[in-house]
Amino acid sequence: MSGGMIRKAIVLLPLLLTAWYADQTHAYVQVWQTNLTLWAHAVSEVPHKPRPAMNYGLTLLHAGDAEAGTRYMWHAYTLAQAPHVPSWDRQRTTRYVVAQSR
C-alpha cells in the first residue's frame, strides 16, 4: 500500500464511521422517545423473552391501559415458564406478575 492510499484511508475511515454512527443514532431516536415506544420495540425485537414483555406490560399499566398491560404481564409469565429461560429470570418475572395481579 502506498503512502497516499494510507493517508486516504486514515481520513476516510473516521468519516465513514461517523456517518454510520449518525445513521444508527437517527434510526433509534424514535425508539427512545417514550417508555412505551422503547418497550414496544424491545418486544418486537425479542418476542420470546419474558423481561421485555413484562416491562412493556408494566409500562402499559402505568400509562393507564390496564387491559393490555395485564395481558402482557401474563404473556411474560407464560414466556418465563419456557425451558430456555434461566431460573433467576423465571422467579423474578413470576414475582412481578403475581404482585401486579393483586
N, C-alpha and C positions, 0 to 999 in steps of 0.2 A: 504494500500500500504506500502510495507516495505521500509526501508531507501535505500537499494540497488537499488530498482526499481526507486525511485525518483531521485537518482543520475544519473542513466542511462538516464532517461527522460530529466534531465537538460542538459546532454551532447548531446543527440541525437536531441532534438528539434532545437537548433540553427544550427546544421549541416544540418538537413533536410530543414530548412527554407533557408539557404544559397544555398543549391543545387537547390531548387525550384526557387529562385531569379536568379541564374545563368542561369538556363534553360530559364526562361522568357526573360531575357536580350538577350540571344543568339537568341531566336526566333524573336525578334523585331529589332535587329540590321539592318537587311536587309531592313526593312520597313523605317527606318530613314536615309537611305543612301543619298537620294536626296528629294527635294520637290515633284518631280513627283512621286516617289515611296510612299512617305508619303500620299499624297492626293489620289493617286490611291487606296491605301489600305483603306483609310477612306471611299471613295465612295463605295468600295466593302463591307465594314462592315455595313454601314448605307445608303443604296441606296435611301431611302425615304426622306432624309434630304437635304434641299437646300444648307446649308452652305458648306459642303464638296464638293458638285458638283460645286459650284461657285468657291471655292478656287482651285479645280483641273482645272477648265476652265481657271482661271487667270494664273495658273502655266503653262498650255499648251500654252497660248498666249505669255507669257514671254519667253518660250522656242522656240518660232517661229512656232508653229503648230496652225496657225490661224483657220483652218477649224475645227479641233477637239476642240480647245478652245472655239470658238464661239458656237459650238454645245452644249458643256457642260454648257456654260453660259445660253443659252436659256432653257436647261434642268433644271437648277437651278431655273430659273424664273418660269417655269411650276410647279416645286415641291413647290415653295413658295406660290403658289395660293391655295394649299390644306387647308382644314379647320383646320387641326390639327397644322398648323404652327402658332406660335404666331405672332401677328400683327407687333411687332418691327422687327422680323426676315424677315417677308414678305416685309416690307418697305425698310429695308437695302438691301436685295437681289435685289429687283426691282431697287433701285437706282444704285447699282453697275452694273447690267446688262445693263441698259439703258445708263449709262455713257460709258461703254466699247463698245457698239454697234455704237457709233457716230464716 
